[in-house]
Amino acid sequence: MDNQLIAVGFYKESFNSYLPYEIKFPTIYQSEGLKKHIQKRHPDCVQYIGLIPPIIASPDYIGVNPNEKI
């Protein structure tokens, strides 16, 4: 299985001020298998795959799910 990574955006270091940890990886990637995963497990979200780069560039929410352990 070919697991190519595709750059879809850049992480802005200023986002770290909203998070309880520091992220230092500037480039954000998605795997080629993301679309297949979304189609299989989250079919109602397929329409948003093409919107990933603009969502990363200009998010309307930055935070940590309160139900997730850090």
C-alpha positions in Angstrom: 0.0 0.0 0.0 1.4 3.4 -1.0 1.0 5.9 1.8 1.9 9.2 0.2 1.6 12.4 2.2 0.1 15.5 0.6 0.8 18.9 2.2 -2.5 20.7 2.8 -1.5 23.6 4.9 0.8 25.2 7.4 0.4 25.4 11.2 0.6 28.9 12.6 2.7 29.0 15.7 0.4 31.6 17.1 -2.2 28.8 17.5 -0.1 27.4 20.4 -1.3 30.2 22.6 -4.7 28.5 22.5 -3.4 25.0 23.3 -2.0 23.4 26.4 1.1 22.3 24.5 3.6 23.5 21.8 3.3 22.2 18.3 6.5 22.7 16.2 5.7 21.1 12.9 4.8 23.8 10.4 3.6 21.7 7.5 0.3 19.8 7.9 -0.1 16.7 5.7 -2.9 14.3 4.9 -2.4 10.8 3.6 -3.7 9.7 0.2 -5.9 7.2 2.1 -7.9 10.0 3.9 -10.6 10.1 1.2 -11.2 6.4 1.3 -11.3 6.5 5.2 -13.8 9.3 5.1 -16.0 7.6 2.5 -16.0 4.4 4.6 -16.3 5.7 8.1 -17.7 9.3 7.8 -19.6 9.4 4.5 -21.5 12.5 5.5 -18.2 14.4 5.6 -16.9 13.6 2.1 -18.1 17.0 0.9 -15.6 18.7 3.2 -12.4 17.0 2.0 -11.7 19.7 -0.6 -12.2 22.3 2.1 -9.4 21.1 4.4 -6.7 23.6 3.1 -8.9 26.7 3.6 -10.1 25.4 7.0 -6.5 25.0 8.1 -5.6 28.4 6.8 -8.5 30.2 8.5 -10.0 28.1 11.3 -13.0 29.3 13.2 -12.2 27.2 16.3 -8.9 26.3 17.9 -8.9 24.1 21.0 -9.0 20.7 22.6 -12.1 18.6 22.9 -12.9 18.6 26.6 -13.8 14.9 26.4 -10.3 13.9 25.2 -7.4 13.2 27.5 -4.3 15.3 26.7 
